[in-house]
Amino acid sequence: MTDSILVLGAGGHGKVVADCAMRCGLVVAGFVDDSARPGVHVLGIPVIGPMAELPRLRAAAGGVMVAIGDGAKRVDLIDLSREIGFRTPTIIDPSATVSRFATVDDGTVVLAQAAVNAGAQLGLGVIVNTGATVDHDCIVGDGAHLSPGAHLAGSVRIGRFSWIGIGSSVKQGTAIGSNAVIGAGAAVVADVGDGVTVVGVPARPRKRRT
Ligand SMILES: CC(C)(COP(=O)(O)OP(=O)(O)OC[C@H]1O[C@@H](n2cnc3c(N)ncnc32)[C@H](O)[C@@H]1OP(=O)(O)O)[C@@H](O)C(=O)NCCC(=O)NCCS
């Protein structure tokens, strides 16, 4: 069972991760999900139980890919899976390009048409979503998510659990803190602090409705 995995999360991202894993030659033995009923099939693959049953499900597969959107929960589930004894592989879509001079930690997915250039460092459980690019020497923290078509110029730093929105761009050398959110389509030209949400071109902290 060394080449079979479970995908944790049977939602939209879970489908994309399972599809990518199969394109990489892995066998997806099942989805694990708290909200889908056991016995339901997603992409023809059975949902075989809730997260609480993960220790029992160790017999079903050797590895786990965590495919849930919340970055902190994703990293927690990767840690838990390792404690149980699962492998937590990196999955790189065959159509993606990852430099041999980049480093990619466990549980990270690099999806179709994405590119990761020389000197980049991707942490644990990072999502480099469809068509996103990470240029040279970027450092992307654990549990961060680069949404489809997001682009990081060279030497950008992204903190843990930050979410870089679809189609956004980040200027070279910019530092984005942890738990930050970059809105869809934003152009980030200045540093963004921990927990701050920015939107727009150029990106500014989002005004909250009073
Ligand atoms: C930034 C974001 C997180 C804000 O979400 P939210 O807190 O639910 O915000 P709301 O939808 O309530 O909008 C609040 C205000 O911000 C504006 N706003 C929201 N997102 C914006 C964006 N990306 N760019 C510019 N303005 C935006 C809204 O128009 C609204 O303005 P108003 O008060 O003048 O009407 C969200 O809109 C976003 O861009 N998410 C990224 C989505 C994404 O990348 N998906 C990919 C999934 S893989």
The ligand as a Gaussian input file, in Angstrom:
#p B3LYP/6-31G(d) Opt

LIG

0 1
 C      -10.615000      40.034000       0.366000
 C      -11.730000      39.072000       0.735000
 C      -11.164000      37.936000       1.602000
 C      -12.759000      39.840000       1.529000
 O      -13.815000      39.000000       1.836000
 P      -14.981000      39.551000       2.816000
 O      -14.415000      39.890000       4.149000
 O      -16.079000      38.526000       2.785000
 O      -15.395000      40.909000       2.135000
 P      -16.787000      41.370000       1.526000
 O      -17.165000      40.485000       0.367000
 O      -17.771000      41.506000       2.652000
 O      -16.434000      42.811000       0.960000
 C      -16.089000      43.885000       1.829000
 C      -15.719000      45.094000       0.963000
 O      -14.443000      44.840000       0.349000
 C      -14.575000      44.873000      -1.091000
 N      -13.729000      43.784000      -1.606000
 C      -13.783000      42.493000      -1.268000
 N      -12.852000      41.789000      -1.926000
 C      -12.209000      42.680000      -2.720000
 C      -11.158000      42.553000      -3.644000
 N      -10.576000      41.355000      -3.857000
 N      -10.726000      43.648000      -4.279000
 C      -11.311000      44.865000      -4.055000
 N      -12.327000      45.045000      -3.176000
 C      -12.778000      43.959000      -2.519000
 C      -16.057000      44.637000      -1.373000
 O      -16.429000      45.167000      -2.616000
 C      -16.678000      45.343000      -0.205000
 O      -16.654000      46.746000      -0.459000
 P      -17.879000      47.714000      -0.005000
 O      -17.917000      47.650000       1.487000
 O      -17.475000      49.061000      -0.542000
 O      -19.097000      47.145000      -0.638000
 C      -12.370000      38.398000      -0.506000
 O      -13.265000      39.275000      -1.188000
 C      -11.341000      37.901000      -1.508000
 O      -10.861000      38.622000      -2.404000
 N      -11.020000      36.596000      -1.353000
 C      -10.095000      35.890000      -2.213000
 C      -10.884000      34.875000      -3.034000
 C       -9.959000      33.903000      -3.729000
 O       -8.834000      34.186000      -4.006000
 N      -10.483000      32.726000      -4.026000
 C       -9.672000      31.662000      -4.596000
 C       -9.993000      30.366000      -3.913000
 S       -8.915000      29.086000      -4.422000

